Amino acid sequence: MPLTMSLVASGLTQPLLDGTVRVSGAEFDVSPGKSVDDNSRQMLKGVFDVAEMSIATFLKAWERGGDLLGLPIFTGRRFLHPAVLCNVASGIDRPEDFRGKRVGLPQFWMTSSIWHRGILQQQHGVSQDAVRWYTAVQERFEDLRTPPGVSINALPEGRSLNDALLSGEIDAVMTPGRGGPGVQGDRIKNPYGDLVQAQRSFFTSTGVFPIMHFVVMRRTLAEQQPGLAGSLFSAFVEAKRRALSNGTAGVPIDELSTDELTRLFGADPYQYGLAPNRRPLGTFLDFARGQGWSEGEIRQEDLFVPSTLDQQG
């Protein structure tokens, strides 16, 4: 009986989804996931053997002893600056103006929300307790506590972030970007102004290309088949090589020339392996701990299948 793998369709995963790249020594039934949110909820139930999963959801499940270990295969990365929108009537002209405002998030504890709040505090001096937060979707865990001093309110059932933003019920939204609100027009703006410069400046000052989701597997499967994690890593590296070669991998920042992208990110912006990703991973863990999502200091090595710690590609 084949093992199961669920991947979110992208240039980096398509060769595995269409079967042009296979995992050596193992038979997998590979299926396209509906979304990272759905995959994450399914992996909390142990539905798949291997899947792409939100790094925030994985972190909480791992802390609670879930049957999960990560693979240092970071298939979902993007800058969050383009995913910040505000109503022009809100009085927000720059991110520093979020202090005291009503800001909508799909979920308070999803990966993008942790990144958004971390960047807001790190780069703009606005802490999470200085904003009134509104959420539109049920969290992935039921027994969560609100951090001290933080205001979190649920929008009425059926009320979308789009509608709440356009009506002025909330002042701004911060979303994952992909699949986020599609509001346009002169009633809505991005407080960063020059988005290309905002993303470039963030990367050059921090060295962080944010990780949104990555590949995980069942811990018990990794223990039962110790060679499988390495085979998976090799297959994803080959899938990425093909995507980079045929131009389907995408680019970290739109509107930058090929030469500037190479100067900033090198020939491969999507490096796999723990060693080249310690800075973004460490930054996320710091944000998560500071916001009250994780409960203590975490060694990055402990999150991953041990046999993959020295792999890069």
Secondary structure, DSSP 8 states (H G I E B T S, - for coil): --EEEEE--STTTHHHHTTSS--TT--EEEEE-S-HHHHHHHHHTT--SEEEEEHHHHHHHHHTT-S-EEEEEEEEE--SGGGEEEEGGGT-SSGGGGTT-EEEES-TTSHHHHHHHHHHHHHH---GGGSEEEE-S--S-SS----TT-EEEE--TT--HHHHHHHTSSSEEE--STTS----STTEE-TTSSHHHHHHHHHHHH----EEEEEEE-HHHHHHSTTHHHHHHHHHHHHHHHHHHHT-S--SSTT--HHHHHHHH-S-TT--SSGGGHHHHHHHHHHHHHHTSS-S---GGGGB-GGGTT---
